[in-house]
Amino acid sequence: MKEIKAYLKPQLDKVERVIEDALRSDVSLLDATNRSLRENPGKMMRPSLALLCAAAVGTPNEDTIKFAAAAELLHNATLLHDDVVDCASERRGRPTVASFLNPHASVLIGDFWLVKAVNTILGASRNTGRVTRIFAATLGHLAEGELLQMEKAVKGDTTQQDYERIIYCKTASLFEASALSAAVSVGAPEESIKALGEFARLLGMAFQVKDDWMDYAAGEDALGKPVGIDLKEQKITQPLLCALEGADNEADIRGKVTRIADNPALGREVLEFVKSRGGIEKSALKVDEFIRKAIVELDFLPDGPGKDRLVTIARYVGERGK
């Protein structure tokens, strides 16, 4: 990943400048908060993916930069909203806007970032209508995924199909949009656009399953808590789903998950169940499966640096946290 970051640095610097320009405001509180948020931008995974996809099938241009910046703006808008939904006090090791200002401010600032993402797309020279529709579909998916997850957390009846729909909506759909918009920006053939979109979708699925794996695999030492964050929020994710396969006490375990908020000690029981049933190891195999399928989607590309770097970023996602 260090090599990829070095390769992409000139373009990522341009993406950063587009984002900074988009977020400027003469409202001092908003401008100061935006600048504070940009001091810790995270991995820039979605813009990096977009730039690599564009380079694999064409020559990245100014529209590519704008679409990549829009993906990052949209991603961060959703994080600002998620922090309110999840009542999160920290994000990337720093206090959330919802905690150091208030939840209302976090929602409003998230809306500001969202509008700036749309404006950035509309500032491109070509394909603005098509790319706007791509991102609009993603916004719909994000809302549906969040609400479905909330519904399932109350009922405790999440199935594998439900889970995969949730992680597609909440994570993989934006990976997909990043790749699709980037491929469109360089005028790639339709079959290439479709294949890169599917590659990114599978990569996003792997990325989220790996996040959910890390929430269990990190354990007490890393989290400093008796259970992972997902269990505390009554979310049934891949490690638990894997552990539940063929279990005689499935209904009992699901019932415990729905009562964790009122009885946190149940979280430890569920965690021990997942460990004893090999749920953590089995979910890691799910990540590998998504990664293998994603790499297969790149078979249409000629061998070369573009393809190699997409394979590298896929393998990076699979190896995170190990």
C-alpha positions as CSV (number, residue, x, y, z in Angstrom):
1,M,0.0,0.0,0.0
2,K,2.9,2.4,0.6
3,E,3.9,1.9,-3.0
4,I,0.4,2.5,-4.2
5,K,0.1,5.7,-2.1
6,A,3.4,6.9,-3.5
7,Y,2.2,6.2,-7.0
8,L,-1.1,8.0,-6.5
9,K,0.3,10.9,-4.4
10,P,0.2,13.6,-7.2
11,Q,-3.4,12.7,-8.0
12,L,-4.5,12.2,-4.3
13,D,-3.0,15.7,-3.6
14,K,-5.3,17.1,-6.3
15,V,-8.3,15.2,-4.7
16,E,-7.4,16.8,-1.4
17,R,-7.3,20.3,-2.9
18,V,-10.7,19.7,-4.5
19,I,-12.1,18.6,-1.2
20,E,-10.6,21.6,0.7
21,D,-12.0,24.0,-1.9
22,A,-15.4,22.4,-1.7
23,L,-15.6,22.7,2.1
24,R,-14.6,26.3,2.5
25,S,-17.2,28.4,4.2
26,D,-17.5,31.9,5.6
27,V,-19.3,30.5,8.6
28,S,-16.4,30.3,11.1
29,L,-17.8,27.3,13.1
30,L,-18.4,25.3,10.0
31,D,-15.1,26.1,8.4
32,A,-13.1,25.4,11.5
33,T,-14.8,22.1,12.1
34,N,-14.3,21.0,8.5
35,R,-10.6,21.9,8.7
36,S,-10.3,19.9,11.9
37,L,-12.0,16.9,10.3
38,R,-9.6,17.1,7.3
39,E,-6.5,16.9,9.6
40,N,-7.1,13.2,10.0
41,P,-8.5,12.1,6.6
42,G,-8.2,8.3,7.1
43,K,-7.1,5.9,4.5
44,M,-8.6,7.6,1.5
45,M,-9.6,4.1,0.3
46,R,-12.4,5.2,-2.0
47,P,-10.5,7.9,-3.9
48,S,-7.5,5.6,-4.2
49,L,-9.7,2.8,-5.6
50,A,-11.3,5.3,-8.1
51,L,-7.9,6.5,-9.3
52,L,-6.6,3.0,-9.7
53,C,-9.6,1.9,-11.7
54,A,-9.4,4.9,-14.0
55,A,-5.7,4.2,-14.6
56,A,-6.3,0.6,-15.3
57,V,-8.6,1.3,-18.3
58,G,-7.6,4.8,-19.4
59,T,-5.9,8.0,-18.5
60,P,-7.2,9.8,-15.3
61,N,-8.3,13.4,-16.0
62,E,-9.8,16.3,-14.1
63,D,-13.2,14.7,-14.1
64,T,-11.7,11.6,-12.5
65,I,-10.3,13.8,-9.7
66,K,-13.7,15.4,-9.1
67,F,-15.5,12.1,-9.0
68,A,-12.9,10.6,-6.6
69,A,-13.2,13.7,-4.4
70,A,-17.0,13.4,-4.4
71,A,-16.7,9.8,-3.2
72,E,-14.7,10.9,-0.3
73,L,-17.0,13.7,0.5
74,L,-20.0,11.4,0.5
75,H,-18.2,8.8,2.6
76,N,-17.4,11.4,5.3
77,A,-20.9,12.7,5.2
78,T,-22.2,9.3,6.0
79,L,-19.7,9.0,8.9
80,L,-21.0,12.2,10.4
81,H,-24.5,10.9,10.2
82,D,-23.5,7.4,11.5
83,D,-21.9,8.9,14.6
84,V,-25.3,10.3,15.5
85,V,-27.1,7.1,14.8
86,D,-24.5,5.1,16.8
87,C,-24.1,7.7,19.6
88,A,-20.4,7.4,18.9
89,S,-18.0,9.5,21.0
90,E,-14.8,8.8,19.0
91,R,-13.9,8.4,15.3
92,R,-10.4,7.6,14.2
93,G,-9.1,8.2,17.7
94,R,-10.6,11.7,18.0
95,P,-13.8,13.0,19.5
96,T,-16.7,13.0,17.0
97,V,-18.5,16.2,16.0
98,A,-21.6,14.8,17.7
99,S,-19.7,14.6,21.0
100,F,-17.7,17.9,21.0
101,L,-20.4,20.0,19.4
102,N,-23.8,18.1,19.4
103,P,-25.7,15.6,17.3
104,H,-27.6,18.3,15.5
105,A,-24.4,19.9,14.3
106,S,-23.1,16.6,13.1
107,V,-26.2,16.0,11.0
108,L,-26.0,19.5,9.5
109,I,-22.3,19.3,8.8
110,G,-22.9,15.9,7.2
111,D,-25.6,17.4,5.0
112,F,-23.1,20.2,4.0
113,W,-20.5,17.6,2.9
114,L,-23.2,15.7,1.0
115,V,-24.3,18.8,-0.9
116,K,-20.6,19.6,-1.7
117,A,-20.2,16.0,-3.1
118,V,-23.1,16.6,-5.5
119,N,-21.8,20.1,-6.5
120,T,-18.3,18.5,-7.1
121,I,-19.9,16.0,-9.5
122,L,-21.9,18.7,-11.3
123,G,-18.6,20.6,-11.7
124,A,-17.2,17.9,-14.1
125,S,-17.1,18.6,-17.8
126,R,-18.8,15.3,-18.9
127,N,-21.1,12.5,-17.8
128,T,-22.5,14.5,-14.8
129,G,-26.0,13.2,-15.3
130,R,-24.8,9.5,-15.4
131,V,-22.5,9.9,-12.4
132,T,-25.1,11.8,-10.4
133,R,-27.5,8.9,-10.9
134,I,-24.8,6.5,-9.8
135,F,-24.2,8.4,-6.6
136,A,-27.9,9.0,-6.0
137,A,-28.5,5.2,-6.2
138,T,-25.7,4.8,-3.6
139,L,-27.4,7.3,-1.3
140,G,-30.6,5.3,-1.4
141,H,-28.7,2.1,-0.6
142,L,-27.0,3.8,2.3
143,A,-30.2,4.9,3.9
144,E,-31.9,1.5,3.3
145,G,-28.9,-0.4,4.7
146,E,-28.8,1.7,7.9
147,L,-32.6,1.3,8.5
148,L,-32.5,-2.4,7.8
149,Q,-29.6,-2.9,10.2
150,M,-31.6,-1.0,12.9
151,E,-34.7,-3.1,12.3
152,K,-32.7,-6.4,12.5
153,A,-30.8,-5.3,15.6
154,V,-34.2,-5.0,17.4
155,K,-35.5,-8.3,16.1
156,G,-32.3,-10.3,16.3
157,D,-33.3,-12.3,13.2
158,T,-30.5,-11.2,10.7
159,T,-29.9,-13.9,8.1
160,Q,-26.8,-14.3,5.9
161,Q,-28.9,-12.7,3.0
162,D,-29.9,-9.8,5.3
163,Y,-26.3,-9.3,6.4
164,E,-25.0,-9.2,2.8
165,R,-27.6,-6.8,1.8
166,I,-26.8,-4.5,4.7
167,I,-23.0,-4.5,4.0
168,Y,-23.6,-4.0,0.3
169,C,-25.8,-1.0,1.1
170,K,-23.7,0.5,3.8
171,T,-20.2,-0.1,2.4
172,A,-19.9,-1.9,-0.9
173,S,-22.3,0.4,-2.8
174,L,-19.9,3.4,-2.4
175,F,-16.9,1.3,-3.4
176,E,-18.9,0.3,-6.5
177,A,-19.9,3.9,-7.2
178,S,-16.3,5.1,-6.9
179,A,-15.1,2.5,-9.5
180,L,-18.0,3.1,-11.9
181,S,-17.7,6.8,-11.9
182,A,-13.9,6.6,-12.4
183,A,-14.3,4.2,-15.3
184,V,-17.0,6.5,-16.9
185,S,-14.7,9.5,-16.5
186,V,-12.1,8.0,-18.8
187,G,-14.5,6.8,-21.4
188,A,-14.0,3.1,-20.7
189,P,-16.0,0.5,-22.7
190,E,-19.2,-0.6,-21.1
191,E,-17.9,-4.1,-20.4
192,S,-14.9,-2.6,-18.6
193,I,-17.2,-0.3,-16.5
194,K,-19.4,-3.2,-15.5
195,A,-16.4,-5.5,-14.6
196,L,-14.7,-2.8,-12.5
197,G,-18.0,-2.0,-10.7
198,E,-18.3,-5.7,-9.8
199,F,-14.7,-5.9,-8.7
200,A,-15.3,-2.9,-6.4
201,R,-18.5,-4.3,-5.1
202,L,-16.8,-7.5,-4.1
203,L,-13.9,-5.6,-2.7
204,G,-16.3,-3.5,-0.6
205,M,-18.0,-6.6,0.7
206,A,-14.7,-8.0,1.7
207,F,-13.7,-4.7,3.4
208,Q,-16.8,-4.7,5.6
209,V,-16.6,-8.4,6.5
210,K,-13.0,-7.8,7.5
211,D,-14.1,-4.8,9.7
212,D,-16.6,-7.1,11.4
213,W,-14.0,-9.8,11.8
214,M,-11.6,-7.3,13.4
215,D,-14.3,-6.3,15.9
216,Y,-14.4,-9.9,17.2
217,A,-10.7,-10.8,16.6
218,A,-9.4,-7.7,18.4
219,G,-10.8,-9.0,21.7
220,E,-10.5,-7.3,25.1
221,D,-6.9,-6.2,24.8
222,A,-7.4,-4.1,21.7
223,L,-10.9,-2.7,22.5
224,G,-10.4,-2.4,26.2
225,K,-14.0,-3.7,26.6
226,P,-15.5,-7.1,27.4
227,V,-17.1,-7.4,23.9
228,G,-16.8,-5.9,20.5
229,I,-18.7,-2.7,19.5
230,D,-21.0,-4.6,17.1
231,L,-22.3,-6.8,19.8
232,K,-22.8,-3.9,22.2
233,E,-25.0,-2.4,19.4
234,Q,-26.9,-5.8,19.1
235,K,-25.6,-6.2,15.5
236,I,-25.4,-9.8,14.1
237,T,-22.4,-9.8,11.8
238,Q,-20.4,-12.4,9.9
239,P,-18.5,-14.0,12.8
240,L,-21.7,-14.7,14.7
241,L,-23.6,-15.8,11.6
242,C,-20.8,-18.3,10.9
243,A,-20.9,-19.6,14.5
244,L,-24.7,-20.0,14.3
245,E,-24.6,-22.3,11.3
246,G,-25.9,-25.7,12.5
247,A,-26.0,-24.6,16.2
248,D,-28.7,-26.3,18.3
249,N,-29.0,-23.2,20.5
250,E,-29.4,-20.6,17.7
251,A,-32.7,-19.2,19.1
252,D,-31.1,-18.8,22.6
253,I,-28.1,-17.0,21.3
254,R,-30.1,-14.7,19.1
255,G,-32.3,-13.9,22.1
256,K,-29.2,-13.0,24.1
257,V,-28.0,-10.6,21.4
258,T,-31.3,-8.7,21.6
259,R,-30.9,-8.3,25.4
260,I,-27.3,-7.2,25.5
261,A,-28.2,-3.5,25.8
262,D,-30.0,-4.2,29.1
263,N,-27.6,-6.9,30.2
264,P,-24.1,-6.4,28.9
265,A,-22.8,-9.6,30.6
266,L,-24.6,-11.5,27.9
267,G,-22.2,-10.1,25.4
268,R,-19.3,-12.1,26.9
269,E,-21.4,-15.3,26.6
270,V,-22.1,-14.6,22.9
271,L,-18.5,-13.8,22.3
272,E,-17.4,-17.1,23.9
273,F,-20.0,-18.9,21.7
274,V,-18.5,-17.3,18.6
275,K,-15.0,-18.3,19.6
276,S,-15.9,-21.9,20.5
277,R,-17.7,-22.4,17.2
278,G,-14.9,-21.1,15.1
279,G,-16.9,-18.1,13.9
280,I,-13.9,-15.8,13.7
281,E,-11.9,-18.2,11.6
282,K,-14.8,-19.0,9.3
283,S,-15.6,-15.3,8.7
284,A,-11.9,-14.8,7.7
285,L,-12.6,-17.4,5.0
286,K,-15.5,-15.3,3.8
287,V,-13.2,-12.4,3.3
288,D,-10.8,-14.5,1.3
289,E,-13.7,-15.7,-0.9
290,F,-14.8,-12.2,-1.7
291,I,-11.2,-11.2,-2.5
292,R,-10.8,-14.2,-4.8
293,K,-14.0,-13.4,-6.7
294,A,-13.0,-9.7,-7.0
295,I,-9.6,-10.5,-8.5
296,V,-11.3,-12.8,-11.0
297,E,-13.2,-9.8,-12.3
298,L,-9.9,-8.3,-13.4
299,D,-9.2,-11.1,-15.8
300,F,-10.4,-8.9,-18.7
301,L,-7.5,-6.4,-18.1
302,P,-4.2,-6.9,-19.8
303,D,-1.3,-7.7,-17.6
304,G,0.4,-4.5,-16.4
305,P,0.9,-2.0,-13.6
306,G,-2.8,-1.0,-13.6
307,K,-4.0,-4.6,-13.0
308,D,-1.2,-5.3,-10.6
309,R,-2.1,-2.4,-8.4
310,L,-5.8,-3.3,-8.3
311,V,-4.8,-6.9,-7.3
312,T,-2.5,-5.3,-4.6
313,I,-5.3,-3.2,-3.1
314,A,-7.5,-6.2,-3.0
315,R,-4.9,-8.3,-1.2
316,Y,-4.4,-5.4,1.2
317,V,-8.0,-5.4,2.1
318,G,-7.8,-9.2,2.8
319,E,-4.7,-8.8,5.0
320,R,-5.8,-5.8,7.1
321,G,-5.6,-6.5,10.8
322,K,-3.5,-9.6,10.5
